[in-house]
Amino acid sequence: MRVDLRSAVEGDLAALHALEVAVFGSHAYPVSVLRQYFDLLRPDLVVAEVEGGELAGYGVGGLCAGEPATGWVLAYGVDPRWRGRRLGDRILRELIRRLVARGAMRILATVSPVNEASRRVCEGAGFEAVQTIADYFGPGEDRLVMQWRAEASG
Ligand SMILES: CC(C)(COP(=O)(O)OP(=O)(O)OC[C@H]1O[C@@H](n2cnc3c(N)ncnc32)[C@H](O)[C@@H]1OP(=O)(O)O)[C@@H](O)C(=O)NCCC(=O)NCCS
């Protein structure tokens, strides 16, 4: 399967929002948030384009303002029709590569404690769970904080 992992361009935004809805349903970012991520984080808004030009997955991250040795993976996901083909793994590793190339020494991400798939993908890419924060995204929305460290990745 040929996959092009590339930075998003403005013309991707409509398809990116459709992908976001397919991945996250009622929790999808609105178009306005994707637009602002695009404006602010463009090189680290990565889409996975498959044959035929379809966007099968995406990920977004960025360096922490005021603490540029720390990067964040804010979200990533794969269209349900394209799961199980290592796209999640490839997108996450591409985000790590890009953030490290611009100075990140550690990268953080949050994962729901019941999101086994995402936890597995993160652990496979070298993240480890370092903390659980109750109500991180509001009541009942606990999150595991996952950390990737350059020194631990060799
Ligand atoms: C998490 C997600 C991106 C995984 O994408 P994917 O392309 O299917 O995952 P991959 O094929 O790259 O799998 C990588 C590893 O994770 C494991 N994995 C993937 N889905 C899994 C599942 N549902 N349960 C258990 N393990 C799973 C794979 O077995 C593989 O493990 P291995 O390296 O030991 O072989 C996808 O399920 C998704 O989009 N989920 C909804 C959005 C989401 O939760 N995003 C993350 C939080 S923002």
The ligand as an ORCA input file, in Angstrom:
! r2SCAN-3c Opt
* xyz 0 1
  C      -5.575      4.386     17.569
  C      -5.627      4.266     16.036
  C      -5.020      5.530     15.439
  C      -4.784      3.036     15.627
  O      -4.641      3.070     14.220
  P      -4.239      1.776     13.361
  O      -3.694      2.274     12.075
  O      -5.375      0.810     13.296
  O      -3.080      1.122     14.275
  P      -1.830      0.294     13.731
  O      -2.263     -0.634     12.646
  O      -0.720      1.247     13.399
  O      -1.447     -0.560     15.034
  C      -0.223     -0.392     15.726
  C      -0.203     -1.324     16.943
  O      -1.335     -1.072     17.795
  C      -2.112     -2.271     17.952
  N      -3.540     -1.943     17.918
  C      -4.176     -1.181     17.002
  N      -5.501     -1.166     17.268
  C      -5.678     -1.953     18.362
  C      -6.824     -2.333     19.122
  N      -8.063     -1.894     18.797
  N      -6.646     -3.111     20.213
  C      -5.409     -3.552     20.558
  N      -4.278     -3.231     19.870
  C      -4.420     -2.444     18.781
  C      -1.752     -3.111     16.747
  O      -2.006     -4.486     17.018
  C      -0.307     -2.797     16.566
  O       0.408     -3.516     17.567
  P       1.817     -4.242     17.250
  O       2.794     -3.100     16.966
  O       2.119     -4.964     18.518
  O       1.594     -5.108     16.044
  C      -7.075      4.044     15.544
  O      -7.654      2.954     16.226
  C      -7.967      5.264     15.714
  O      -8.002      6.147     14.860
  N      -8.721      5.325     16.839
  C      -9.661      6.416     17.098
  C      -8.943      7.723     17.338
  C      -8.007      7.686     18.529
  O      -8.255      7.000     19.514
  N      -6.911      8.447     18.420
  C      -5.903      8.515     19.460
  C      -6.235      9.468     20.545
  S      -6.224     11.172     19.966
*
